[in-house]
């Protein structure tokens, strides 16, 4: 048994993004017999509002599926942009210090810090050094690069400072992992040596998410005809997704009466997207759907939609992609050639130029008109999920690496 402390701002019951994967990882480790403690915040994502039943400005503690969870106070901005987003991350970094110091007496053997947010990494590293534990940093998003490229951090001086601090932090950890080969290469560019770099991809429950052979119940609930083609966007509606292309494509497809667009999710970009789609009769909006209906929800799609901004390519690997592949449906994405998303969709999806709504709408129209192509791409997507993304294979490999690290190998 290994005592593992995990710190990160997002955690279960958040059921999309980083919180989903951190929650599944910790519960899986606990089920294998490890002692797992999590220092996190109350759930707030993707609506950017603390969920009912959780305390925002006080510490709390709970036992969740075998995991000891300490939740720390958090400030959540109504509009997460620029400075407010940085203050939000800083509020957790400061409040979590108390929980990390409290955990010193627990004497963890491994401290695992999940980024975002990188702001809490100094506290995690300090705890590891004080307790004699090994320290591991896992990067879901390159948040510093994304903040710079999206203009959240402006000015050459601030840019140099942010990158220098990031480089200093990366040098402190025994292991630095990330979720795709392209992001792993970027770690090398940031000075992380080969011996300390680790590929730790996101996974999917290939038993819980499977291709469905009959029409999803959602089709009838949404009033979508049986012979119509459904293009589904599901997940966070934030700033990194490039969601405006969905509305632009919907307007270009207004006369394609066999194509329906369904968009499910929450986030700061939803209001503008919904306003841009006002009056389009074959566009449907829903909130995030219950986890227990995830297979039906993903199975609603004939085509999954994965828009992305060009300036965040290879800074993030969309966490929603694993479920899309497991559902056995083709994916239509926006990405530059050679990026991680483009590589991941080779043979099981179609990739168009970010920001080009004409190309995106044209590719969607082509996929909708060719059921054979959709079936072939969908079969390849499912095969990729089964061979490379299963929960047991990925988490067992992680556990083996942890055993070697803690044991001194």
N, C-alpha and C positions, 0 to 999 in steps of 0.2 A: 504493500500500500504506500502511495506517495501523497504527501500533503501538497496540494496544488492551489495556489491563490490566483484568481483571474480578476483583472480589473479592466473595466471598459464602460463607457457611458451608456451603451445600449445592451439590453438583456431581455429575456423572456419576462412577461408574456408578449412582448413585441414579436409579431409573426412575419415580418418582412425585413430584409436588409441584415445588417450586422447583428442586431439583437437576436434574430432567429437562429443564426449559426452559432453564436456564443452560447445561447441557451441549450441548443442541442448538444454541443460539444461537452459542456459541463455536466449535463445530465447523463450523457453516455459514459463519461469518465467515472462519475459516481456509481453508475450501475456496474462498472468493472471492479469496484471495490476501493477506489481511491477516495481520499478525503478532499473534498472540493469546497472552497470558499470563494464567493464572488463579491467584489466591491463594485457597485454600480449605482445608477440613478433610478428614480421612479420611471416607469414607461411613459413616453411622451410622443414617440415617433409612429407614423409619419404626420400626424395631425398637428404636431408642435403644440401640444396641450397635454398636461399630465392626466393620465387616465383616472376615471372615477375609482375610488377605493384605495388610492395611494396618496401619501403625504408628500407635498412638494418641498416644504421648507423645514423638514425635521428628519432626523435619522430614524430608520426603522429596520427591523430584522425579521426574516421569515425563513422557513424551511420549505424549499420548493423541489419536489421530486428528488430528494436525497442531497440537495445542494444547500449549503448555508449561505444565504443571501443577505448582504448588508447594503441597504439603499441610503444614499447620501443626498443632502439638500441640493437643489438644482434651480437655476433661473432659466426659464424658457421664454424666449422672445416671441411676441405675436407675429413679427415679421422677421424671419431669420436671414438677414442680409449683412454683409460686411462686418462692421464693428459689433453689431448685436450678436452675430454668430460667434465671434471671437470671445465676447464676454460670457456667452452661454457655456462654451467649452472651459473657459477659465473658472467659472463658478464650480463646475464639477471637479476640476483639478485641485482646487483649494479645499473643498469640503471632503473630498476623498482622502486627503492626507491624514485626517483624523482617524478614519477607518483603517488605513494602511498602518499607521503607528500602533493602533489598538491590536492589529494582527501580528505585530512583532512577537508577542508572547506565544502565539500559535506556532511559530517557527516553521513557516512553509519551506518546502524543499525546492519548489519551482514557483516563480512568479511570472505569470503570463499577462502581458499588457496588450490589449486589443486597440488598434488604431483604425478609424478615428475613435477617441481623440488623443492625439499625440501629446497634448498638453499635460495629460496625467502620467506620461512615461517617466519623467524625473522622479516622481514619488514611488512608482513601481520599482525603478532601478535602485533607489535608496533603500527601500525595504529589503530587496534581495541582498544587497551588500551588508546591511546590518544584521540580517538573519542567517547569512551564510548560504543563501539559496542561489540556484542558477536562475538567470533571467532571460526571458524570451519575449521578443516583440513581434507581434503578428499584424501585418498591414493589409487591411481590406481596401483602403483608399489612400492614395498619395495626396493627402489633404493640403499639404503646403504647396505642392506644385499646382493643384487644382485652384487653390485660393489665389495664387499668383496669376495663372492663366485666365481666370475668370474675372480678374480685376478687383477681387476682394481685398487683397494686399497690394498697395500701389506705391510706386517710388523705388528707384534703384537702391537707395540705402536700406529701405525696409526689406527689399528682395534679398540683398546680400546677407542681411542679418538673419532672416528666416531660414535661408538655406544653410547658413553656417551652424545655426542652432540645431537644425535637423540632422546635419552631418555629425555633429558632436554627440547627439543622442544615439544615433544609429551605431556609433562606435562603442557605446557603453554596454551593449547587450551581447550575451553569449551566442544567441541565435536570433536571426531576423528572417522572418518568413513572409511570404505573400502568396497570392492566389492564382497567378498565371505566369507562364514562362517569360512573357514580355515584361511584366512587372518585376520578375526576378532579375532580368537583365538591367532594368533601371536601378535596382538596388546596387548592382555592380558599379554602375555609373556614379552612384553616390558614395562609393568607397567601401562598401561592404564586401569583404573577401569571400571567395568561394566556400571556404570551410565553414563560414558562419551563415551562409545563405541557405534557405530551405524553401522548397515548393510545398505549400500546404493549401491545396485548392478547396473551394467550396464543394459540397456534396449534395446528394439528393436521395431521398427515400424511394428507391426504385420499386419497392413493393407497395408503398402508399400512393404513389403517383404512377399510373399506367395508362396507356392508350385505351379509350373507351370506344366500343364498337357500335353503340347505339347513340341516339341523339341525347345530348346533355339536357337535364331538366330545365336548365337556365334558358334554353331556346324558347320553350313554351312560356315560361314566366316573363320573358322580355318581349313576347309577341313577335318573334322572328320566324319567318316561314321555314319549313323543313328543307327546301331546296336552295335557300340563301347561303352565301358564304360569309362567315363571321371572321372578322379581323379583330383580335383582342389585344388591348394594352392593359396590363395589370401591374400595379405596384406604386411606388412612391411617385408623386407628381411634384418634383422639385426643380431646382435650377440646372442640374447637370444632365437632364434627360433630353433637352431639345424638343420639348413637347409641341412647340408651335407647328412643326412639320405635320403633325397629325391633323390639326384643323385645316391646314392648307391642302393636304391631300384629300380630306373629306369634301372640301368644296370642289376639288377637281373631279371627284367621283360622284357628284350629285346626280348625274344621269345614269349611273350604273346601278340599276335598281335591284340587282342580285347581291350587292355587297353591303353588309352592315358593319359598322364600327362600334365596338363595345369598349368602354374605358372604365376600369375599376381601380379606385385608389383614392388617396388623400395626399395633401401637401400644399405648399405655398403656390404652386403653379396651376392648381386645379381651377380656381375661379376664372383666371384669364382664358384657360383652354375651353371651359364650358361656355364662356361668353362668346368666344370665337366660333363655336359650333352651334350657336343659337339658331333655331329655325331649320336645322338639318334633320329631316324626319327619320333617317336611318342611322342616327348616332344615339347611343345609349350611354348614360353615366350611372355608375354604382359606387358605393363605398367599398372599402376592403371587405372581402367575404370571409365567413367563418372558416377556420382551419379544417374543421371536419368536412367541409364541402369543397376542399381544394381540388380534389381530382375532378369533380363535376365542373368546377369553375375553369380549370385549365383545359378540360375536354370540350368546353364550349367552343374553343377556337378551331377554326379551320386553318388559320394563319396567326401566328404570334407576331406582335409588333414590338420592336426594340429600338426606338430612336435614341440617339446620343449626339451630344455636341462634339464637333471636331476638336475643340481645344481641351477636352478631357480624355481623349483617346489614350489608352494605356496608362492612365492615372487611376482608373477604376475598371473593374470587371463586374458588370451588372450581376448582382446576386440572383436575380430572378431568372437568369438564363438556364440554370440547372433544372428548374421545374419545367420550363418550356421544352427542353430537350427530352426529359423523361416522359412528357405527355405524348410524344410521338407525333408532333405537329411541326411543320416547317416554320422557320423564323425569318422575318423580314426586318433587317437591321440597317442602321446608318453607321458606317465606319469607313475609315481610310484603308486602302489595301495594306496588308502587312501588320496591321494592329492586332491586338489580342482577340478582340471580338471577331474580326474578319477570319483569323485563323481558326477560332473555335467553331465557326459556322461553315467551314469548308466541307462541302458535300451534304450539308443538312440545312442550308438556308440560303438566302439571297441578301447581298450587301449592296447598298447604294451610297451615293455621296452624301455626307452630312449637309443638311441645309437645302438640298435640291428636291423640292416638293414635286416637281414634274417627274423626275426619275423615280422617286418613291411611289407616287401614285401609279405610274406606269408599271412598275414591278408588281405592285399589289394587284393591279388589273390582270396582269399576265398570270400570276399565281391563281387568282380566282377562276380564270378561264381554263385551267389545266389541272384537273383532279389527279391525273397520273403523276405529274410532276410533284404535286403536293404529297401524294402517297409515298413516292420514292424518297423525297427529302425527309419526310416524317419518320420513315423506317430507319434512315441513317441517323437521325437525331436520337431515336430511342436506343439504337445500338451503341452510340457513343456514351449515352448515360449509363447503360448497363456495364460497359467495359471499363469506363474510366472514372465514373462519378458516384459509385455506390458508397453509402454511408459506412458500411462495415470496412471496406477496403481502405478508405482514406483515414478514418479515425483509428483503425488498428495500426496503420503505418505511423501515425502521429504518436500513439501510445508507445510504440517500439522506440521511436526517436527520443521521447521523454525518458524512458528507462535508461537508455544509453547516456543521455545528458546528465541525469541525476546520479547515475552510477559512476560517472567519470570517464565514460568511453567517448 
